């Protein structure tokens, strides 16, 4: 799933043609504001759930260095504002794509099958509901650091398996399954976080 062709707009300074993901005008060199492009296009990466983390970081830091506001300290107020906007857009793209859960939700949205990971309340999937109830009950009853550590590791292992399942679903173009697993990953991530927090509390207890 490659990113779509980049649209062309006009440079605010010289009115020359500028690609929507370009940081600078190729005609006059003026910094541009962030174009209306998706996160993958902004970072020059293929549109896929499977991300090379090193490539993501390399693209991000390379682009971020070029538009960092400190480089525009002596420029006009407009150029300062545009560089800050570019830096913010790059941060948002990087933060979204580096996190498997946010990346899955974002990609589902791009592909026309959005999933709301912010929704709270009833879990509609009975199997997922039972799994979460059992895991949360086990965590609530855990009283030793060793037991809590075990539950945290089980949740983290389940998260890894869930991410593999999401990858397979996207590769098979099964967006419904990808969405289902993204919701499961959300609850597993929350459980793992709560288990780590409980382990810390137990460790600190005299």
N, C-alpha and C positions, 0 to 999 in steps of 0.2 A: 504494500500500500504506500505508494510514493505521494509526496505532497503535490498539490496542484500547481499549475503554472502561476507565476507571480504577476500580479497586475501592475500597470504602469500609471504613475501619477506625475504631477508637476512639482519641481523644486520651488519652495517658497521664496528663494533668493533670486535665482536666475530664470525660473520658469522652464528649465530644461527637463527632459524625461528622467524619472526616477522610479526604479523598481520598488514595489511596496515593502519589501523586506530590506532594502538598502539602508545603511546607516548614514551614508554621505552621498551627495550629488556627484555623479561622475563628471559633470561639466564644470561646476565651480568649486566643488569640494566642501560645500556647506553641510553641516550636520542636519539630518532630517528627523522629523518626529516619527514615532513608531507607526508603521502602516497597519492596515486592517488585515492581518494574516493570522493563521493559527500558530500555535506554539511550535509545532514541528517545522513549519516553513520558516518561522522567525529564527530558529536555530540551525536551519539547513540540514534537517534530519528526515529520514523516511518516516512516513506516517505508519507506525506499527507499535504494538504493545511491547514487543521485544526491543529493548533499548541497550545499546552498548554504553555502560555508565561512563567509561573513560572517554568515549567519543562525545557524549553529552557534556561532560565537564570541560573537555578541550574546546568544544565549540563555544560554550557559554563564556568561559574565562577569556578566550581570545576576543570575542565580540565585546565583552564587558570592558576590557582594558581600553578599547578604542573609543568608547563613549563615556568613560567614567567622568563624572562632573568635575573632578579636580583638573582634568585636562582642558577645561573650558573656563577656568577661573578668570582669565583676562578677556574673555569674549563678551559679546553683547548679552543682555538679559534674555533675549529670545533664544539665543544659542544655548545658554545655560539651562533654560527651561526644557528645550528639546532634548538635550543630552540627558537630563534627569529623567525625562519621560521614556527615552530609549532604555536607560539603565533599569528603570522600574519594570518595563515590559519584558526585558530579558530575565530579570529576577523572577517574575511571575511564571514565565515559560519554564525556566530551569526548575523552580520549586515544584511545579505541577508534574513535569515529566520524570523527575528523579524519584517520585513517590509512587510505588506500584498501584496503590488504591486510587489516588488522584488521577494517575495516568489512565487507568482503566475507565474511570468515569468520564474523563475528558474525551477519550477516544470514542467511547460509546455515543457521546453527544455529537461529535463530529460526523459519525456514521449514521446519525438519525435515529438512534435508539437510546435516548437519555435515561439515566438512572439517578434517582435522588438519594444521595448518601447522607444528606443532612436530616432526612425525615426520621422522626422518633415515633415510638408507639408499637403497635401490634406487628409481629412478624407473621406474614401471611403463609410462608412455607412451613408446613407442620414439621418436616424432618429437621429443618434448620432451627425451629423453635425448640424442639426436644433436645437437640444437641446443645444449644446455648443454655437451656435450663439445667441440664446435667452438669455442664462444665462450670457454670456459675455456682451451683450448689456445692460442687466439689471444692471450689475455691473458698467459698464461705466457711466450709467445715474444716479446711486445712489450718492446722495450728502450729506446724513446725516449718522452719525455713527450708528444710529438705523437701517437704511435700509441696510447698508453694513453688519452689524452684522446678520441681518435676512438672507441675501444671503449667508453669510458664514455658518450659521447653516443649511440652506437648502442643500448646497453642501456637508457638512459633514454628514448629514442624508442620502443623496443619496450615499455617499461613503460606509456607513455602510450597506445599502441595497445591494449595488453592491458586497461587500465582501461576504455577505450571498449568493448571486446568484453564485459567483465564487465557493464557498464551495459546493453548491448543484450540480453545473455542474461537478466538479471533482468527487464527490461521485457517480454521474450518468455516469461517464466516457465520458462525452460530452466535449471533449477537444476544439472543435470548439467554443462552447458557452463560455467556460472558457477563451479562448483567446480573444473573442469579449468583454467580460466583463472586462478583464484586461486592454484592451485599453481604455474602458470607464472610468475605475477607474483612469487611468493615467491623463485623462483630468479633471476629477472631483477633483483630488488631486491638480492639478495645479491651478484650479479655486479657490479652498478653500484657498490655499496659497496666491494667489493674493488678495482675499477678506480680509484676515487677515492683509496683508501688507497695504491695502488701509485704513482699519479701524485704524491702528496705525498712518498713516499719518494724517487722519482727527482728531484724538485725540490730536495730537501734534500741530495742526494748531491753532494759537492764535485766 
